[in-house]
């Protein structure tokens, strides 16, 4: 089954790396360089929520936590699995992400792209009705 995945990161190299991984497996991917860009896409009247959003925390302008706050407050991306994909692995960051009810937290430095891909699919499929 093909999924819609939004990737949000200010690191263009990583965005391209993950996008290729998902696209090569037949998934529909959109990439965003900031939290603001993600919110613009999610706020469009005809926006179809993606199956998953992989969201970096530290980005110029609006970071991941700011985007998460807006997503929750405005009830955007209903039904989407939100996965933090960050190098921020401190307990305080993980706890803050949990407060926003994220579906997963992957530390970039500890996971190769194939692991990120597999974990994303696992999280999407775990949230789908049988």
C-alpha positions in Angstrom: 0.0 0.0 0.0 1.3 3.5 -0.9 1.3 6.1 1.8 1.5 9.9 1.8 4.4 11.1 3.8 5.4 14.7 4.6 9.1 15.3 5.5 10.0 18.5 7.4 13.6 19.4 7.9 15.9 22.3 7.1 18.7 19.9 6.0 18.2 19.6 2.3 20.6 16.6 2.1 18.6 14.6 4.6 15.3 15.7 3.0 16.4 14.3 -0.3 17.9 11.2 1.2 14.6 10.3 3.0 12.4 11.4 0.1 14.3 9.0 -2.3 13.9 6.2 0.2 10.1 6.6 0.4 9.6 7.4 -3.3 11.6 4.4 -4.4 9.2 2.2 -2.4 6.2 3.7 -4.2 5.1 6.3 -1.6 3.9 9.8 -2.3 6.3 12.3 -0.6 6.2 16.0 -0.1 9.1 17.9 1.5 9.1 21.1 3.5 12.1 23.1 4.7 10.4 24.6 7.7 7.5 24.4 10.1 5.9 27.4 8.4 5.9 25.7 5.0 4.3 22.6 6.5 1.5 24.6 8.1 0.8 26.5 4.9 0.3 23.1 3.2 -1.9 21.7 6.0 -4.1 24.8 6.2 -5.1 24.7 2.5 -8.9 24.2 2.2 -8.4 21.1 0.0 -5.5 19.7 2.0 -5.6 15.9 2.4 -3.9 14.9 5.6 -0.8 12.7 5.0 -0.5 9.3 6.5 2.7 10.4 8.3 4.6 13.6 9.1 8.3 13.2 9.9 9.2 16.4 11.7 12.6 17.8 12.7 12.7 19.9 16.0 15.5 22.4 15.4 14.9 24.5 12.3 15.3 28.3 11.5 12.1 30.2 12.1 9.3 27.9 13.3 10.8 24.7 14.7 9.1 21.4 15.1 7.6 22.2 18.5 6.0 25.4 17.2 4.6 23.4 14.2 3.3 20.7 16.6 1.6 23.3 18.8 -0.2 24.8 15.8 -1.2 21.4 14.4 -2.7 20.4 17.7 -4.4 23.8 18.4 -5.9 24.1 14.9 -6.7 20.4 14.7 -4.7 20.0 11.4 -3.5 16.7 9.9 -6.3 14.7 11.5 -5.5 11.0 11.3 -1.8 11.6 10.5 0.9 9.9 12.4 3.4 12.4 13.6 6.9 11.2 14.1 9.7 13.5 15.5 12.9 12.9 13.5 15.6 14.9 15.3 19.1 14.9 16.6 17.7 16.2 19.9 17.7 13.2 22.1 17.5 14.8 25.6 14.8 13.5 27.9 13.3 17.0 28.1 12.8 17.1 24.3 11.3 13.6 24.2 8.9 14.5 27.1 7.9 17.7 25.4 7.1 15.7 22.2 5.0 13.3 24.2 3.0 16.3 25.6 2.0 16.9 21.9 1.0 13.2 21.6 3.5 12.3 18.9 3.3 8.8 17.5 7.1 8.2 17.5 10.4 9.8 18.2 13.5 8.8 16.1 16.9 10.2 16.8 18.6 10.8 13.5 22.1 10.1 14.6 21.0 6.6 15.9 19.0 5.5 12.9 20.0 4.8 9.3 17.5 5.7 6.5 16.2 2.2 6.1 15.5 2.1 9.9 13.6 5.4 9.7 11.7 4.1 6.7 10.8 0.8 8.5 9.8 2.5 11.7 7.6 5.1 9.8 5.7 2.3 8.0 5.3 0.4 11.3 3.8 3.4 13.0 1.5 4.2 10.1 0.3 0.6 9.9 -0.1 0.3 13.7 -2.6 3.2 13.5 -4.7 1.9 10.7 -7.9 0.1 11.4 -7.7 -3.6 10.7 
